[in-house]
Amino acid sequence: MNAVIATGGKQYNVKEDDVIQVEKITGEIGDEIKLDQVLMVKDDKGVRFGKPFLDGEQVIGRIEKQEKGKKILIIKHKRRKGYRRKKGHRQLITSLRILSIGAAKN
């Protein structure tokens, strides 16, 4: 079973037992997260698309790690003017293990 989910302004194609890295989601290591912004589900019944999201579908994941990503350097300069600026940025990321994909249980 596959699903396409949206979180942190990005879309991810996931399967059960996948580990994905997404932008920071608040929570502790071991917490279960319900992602209800499901765009598409592919299973034995076929492929279902949402407009934009599927009602009644959710993906459950468990937080494996909370960490910082790789450093990105931002450099600006203007030639012959002696102007130079250097900044760095490390995005906070969360590693999620996908536990299940399916219908939401209310």
Residue pairs with C-beta under 8 A, 6 or more apart in sequence:
1 15
1 16
1 41
1 42
1 43
1 44
1 101
1 102
2 13
2 14
2 15
2 40
2 41
2 42
2 43
2 101
3 13
3 14
3 15
3 38
3 39
3 40
3 41
3 42
3 57
3 59
3 101
4 11
4 12
4 13
4 14
4 38
4 39
4 40
5 11
5 12
5 14
5 35
5 37
5 38
5 39
5 59
6 12
6 37
6 39
6 53
7 22
7 23
7 25
7 35
7 37
8 22
8 23
8 24
8 25
9 23
10 22
10 23
11 39
12 20
12 22
14 20
14 59
14 98
14 101
15 98
15 101
16 98
16 99
16 100
16 101
17 97
17 98
17 99
18 97
18 98
19 64
19 95
19 96
19 97
19 98
20 61
20 95
20 96
20 98
21 69
21 93
21 94
21 95
21 96
22 93
22 94
22 96
23 91
23 92
23 93
23 94
24 66
24 91
24 92
24 93
24 94
25 33
25 63
25 94
25 96
27 33
27 63
27 94
28 63
29 63
29 64
29 65
29 66
30 62
30 63
31 62
31 63
32 60
32 61
32 62
32 99
33 60
33 61
33 62
33 63
33 96
34 58
34 59
34 60
34 104
35 58
35 59
35 60
35 61
36 53
36 57
36 58
36 59
36 104
37 53
38 50
38 53
38 54
38 57
38 58
38 59
39 49
39 50
39 52
39 53
39 54
40 47
40 48
40 49
40 50
40 54
41 47
41 48
41 54
41 57
41 101
42 48
43 101
48 54
48 57
50 57
56 103
56 104
57 101
57 102
57 103
57 104
58 102
58 103
58 104
59 98
59 100
59 101
60 98
60 99
60 100
60 101
61 96
61 97
61 98
61 99
62 96
62 97
62 99
63 94
63 95
63 96
64 95
64 96
64 97
65 94
65 95
66 92
66 93
66 94
66 95
67 92
67 93
67 95
68 90
68 91
68 92
68 93
69 90
69 91
69 92
69 93
70 90
71 88
71 89
71 90
72 88
72 89
72 90
72 91
73 86
73 87
73 88
74 85
74 86
74 87
74 88
74 89
75 84
75 85
75 86
75 87
76 83
76 84
76 85
76 86
77 83
77 84
77 85
